[in-house]
């Protein structure tokens, strides 16, 4: 007689060890998130608004941005990193949090 644990106990132990494993309701596991390649990151960054080249209208269209912030962003150019908007005191942290996933700071070409 073998001493194998019942299937339900085994499934519970597997789920406890890996909470991202298949759920009992669907029987499907979530798709793994592959790491982005450099070329994918570059392609994704091209869909973001570049704070070094954006027009006032484009910047105003961002959430929480108004003419005052827009003018401060433009006056502070160029940026080498998007977080310089806060480290240089151009906009407050809460305003940055609203737009950080929609912007990028591409390095300017000389």
N, C-alpha and C positions, 0 to 999 in steps of 0.2 A: 504494500500500500504506500503510495507516495504522499508526501506531506506538503503538497502545493497549497498556497493560500487561495481562497475562493477568488474568482475573477473580480468581483466587486471590490474586495479589499485591495487587490492588486491595482485596480484602476484608481482607487482612492490614494494609495501610496504614490503612484506615478503623478497624479495631479498635485499632491502636496509637494512633491519634489520639484515639479515644473508647473506653476500655475498658468502658464501660457499654452499648455498642451490642449488637446481637443476637449471641447466641452461635451458633457454627456447629452445635452439636448440636440446638438447639431451633428456631432461626430466629426466635425471639421476643425482643423487647427488654423489659426490665423496665419496669413502669409508672412514669411520672414521679411524683415526690412533690410534689403541689401545696402551695403555702404555705397555712397555716391562716389563715382570716379571723378577725377579732376575735370575731365571734359564735361561731365554731367553738371558739375558745380558751375562751370563757366557758362554753360547753356542756361541754367536756371538763373544765374545772376543777370543775364541779358534781359530777362523778363521783369526784373526789378527796376525801380526808378533810381537812376544814378543821381545822387544829390550834387554831384559836381557839374552836371550838364543839364539838369531839369529846368524847365521854364517856370516862371512864377505860377502860371495856371496849373501846371502839373503838381507843383508842391502844394498849392492851395487845395487841390483835390484830395490830398491825404487826410485821414481822420484827425481832427483836432487842430489842423493847421489853419492859420489865418494870415493876413497880410503881414503882421508884425513878425511872426516866426519865419515866414517865407523870406522876408527881407534880411533877417538875421542869418538865415542859412546861406543865402546868396552872398552876403557880405563876408562870411567866414571862409569862403572857398579859397583854395582847394582843400579837400579832406583826403586823408590816406586810409581812414577807417570810419565807418558810419557812427561808431560810438563816440567819435570826437564831437558830435553834436552836444553830448552831455559833458564830456570831460573839459571842453572849452567853454561851457556855460552858454551855448547858443540857444538851447531849449531845455526845459526842465525834464527830469527823468520820467515823469508820468506822461508827458507828451511823446517822448522817445519810445516808451513802451507801446504806444498805440501804432507807431509806424515802423518799428524796427524790422518787422518781417516783410515789409514792402519796399525797402530801400537798400541800396548798395552804394559804396564809394569806390568807384573804379579809379585807379591811379591815372593821373593826367599824363599825357605823352609830352615830352619836351622836344 
